[in-house]
Amino acid sequence: MSTKTKHAVTGAYGYSGKHIASRLLGRGREVVTLTNSAGRPHGFGERVPARPLCFGEPARLADLLADVDTLYNTYWVRFNHPSFRHSEAVHNTLALFAAARQAGVRRIVHVSITNPDVHSPLEYFSGKAVLEQALQDSGVGYAILRPAVIFGDEDILINNIAWALRKFPVFGVFGDGSYRLRPIHVDDLAELAVSAAEKDDNLIVQAVGPEAYAYRELVAEIGRAIHCERPIVGIPPWLGYVVSRAIGLVVRDVFITREEIRGLMSGLLDVDGPAAGSIRLSEWCRSHASQLGREYASELARRRDRTKAYIA
């Protein structure tokens, strides 16, 4: 039995990592974070000290994990950008796994994605598949969580759909909008992560919520919740991408990428099987209607200024 007591969460000052750290603290665990954003406000006080994500220094990274029993990995990038790329995120995560193995970490809880596939033409899904296989081959105990869309306070996708509904007289969906997705609340994901860490067997969990939506239905549900129902029109994917690029230029962010459109329309954010979470998107949107989408949530702004708290 491991005598180590600490639980390390990547990105505990960010989004999903923050919720995992909060759950761990609630269970009386000792928590540290591995982060590139040590100066970001987080509300933990001294309870979650920061350690650097020094991917390029494998020996130091292993030393930083030497007292860690369980590592919770939420590190990833949403899209390719001049400052970061999926291939770099894969390389860095492999270094993290290797350091964890060298340090004798007992278990890794890893956040992946629905429908990972090493042969996928979409780097997000192929990269996640490479990491899943590497973790399974590492010899470290593991739990792999496969969420599709994560929603909750400080999320980006659901918030920015609501923002667009508030800002524009119509909402365009790519194609007919019939492709499906199964969102999970970030608290449900955090509970899955912490519960999975307490098990001994290796696990792969389809981390999806209790409601499944066609994309068109999801937009309509959000519109009803925030009292901004708009005409929902199907448009060619190329046109949707052009409009999204224009929005991105205005807000100085990447609104959505071609690859994300392809993944969405290919049904890669939907899986069959029972729900792993209980919080319903429809109810959450109604209870947060007064705040949801009031401000645009920028992926790049969060990366440009790591001294500011996340804003949803």
Buried (B, 14 or more C-beta within 10 A) or exposed (E): EEEBEBBBBBBBBBBBBBBBBBBBBEEEBBBBBBBBBBEBEBEBEEBBEBBEBBBEEBEEBBBBBEBBBBBBBBBBBBBBBEEBBBEBBBBBBBBBBBBBBBBBBBBBBBBBBBBBEEEBEBBBBBBBBBBBEBBBEBEBBBBBBBBBBBBBBBBBBBBBBBBBBBEEEEBBBBBEBEBBBBBBBBBBBBBBBBBBBEEEEBBBBBBBBBBBBBBBBBBBBBBBBBEBBBEBEBBEBEEBBEBBBEBBEEBEBBBBBBBBBBBBBBBBBBBEEEBBBEBBBBEBBBEBBEEBBEEBBBBBBBBEEBEEEBEB
